[in-house]
């Protein structure tokens, strides 16, 4: 995301806001996809807990599900941090230095 915004900032274009909007939409779509994956991982853990409780699942398989969920969680944390960075970069008004006359 940061690289995409740097590219937008360095591109001489009248439509910089449109370019930044495209970057943000792409980021939003990526975050939504990761959210769907996270919900799926949580559902897998829930079902695994039920199977483990019923004796139909081994502890090793459940541990694997927990490790996968931890990986997804770390990815979501990175996405949130990236989104916060995007918002900070696009915050208006940005600091403007006056030039001497």
N, C-alpha and C positions, 0 to 999 in steps of 0.2 A: 504494500500500500504506500509506504513512504517513498519507495522508488517511483511508483506511478505518479504520485503528487509532485515529486521533484521534476519529473519529465514534463508534467503539465505546466509547472512554474517556469521552466526553461524554454518552453515552446512559444515562439512569438505568434500569438493568435488573438484574434478579437474575441473569440468564444472561449476564453479561459474558464469561465464559470461552467459552460457546457462540458468541457473536458473534465473539470473537477467533479462535476455531477456524474459523469460516466464512471469515474474512478470510485466514487462513493456508492453508486448503484452496484457495481461489480463487487465491492466489499460487502455491501448489504446482502447480496445474493449468496456470497460465500459464507457469511455468518449464519444466514438462515439454513443453508445446507448443513453446516456443522451443528446447528441446534437440532435439526431432524436426526442427525446421527447420534447426538447426545441422548435424545429422548429414546431412540432405539436401543442404545446401550443400557439405559436405565431399565427399560422394559425387559431386556435380556437378563439383567441382574435380578429383577423381581421374579421372573419365571424360574431362574436358576435357584433362587432361595426357596421357592415352593418345591422344586424337585429335590433339593438337598434335604429339606424338612421331611419330605415323603420318602426319602431313602433311594430315590431314583437317579441321583447324580453324585458323582464323586467329588470330594473336596478339591482335588487337583483341577478338575474342569471348572469348578466355581472360582478358584483362584485365578485361572486364566481369564475368565470373564471380568473379574475385578481389575486385573492388570490392563485389559483393553479399555475398560471404563476410565481408568486413571490416565491412560494415554489421550483419550478423547477429552477428558477434563483439562489436561494441560494444553491441548490445542485450542479449546474454547477460551482459556485464560489468555493465550497469546492473541487470539482474535479480538478479545475485549480490549487488551492493551493497544493493539493496532488501531482499533476504532477510536479509542481515546486520543491517540496520537493524531489521527486524521482530523478529529474535531478541534484539537488544539491548533493544528496548522491552518485550518479554515476559519478560525474564529475571527469575527469582525467586530469592532475595528481593530486592526492590527496596529502595533506601535508605529507611528509615523514621525520621522524626524524632520523638522523644518530646516530648509536651507536658508542660509543668510542671504539677505538682499544686497 
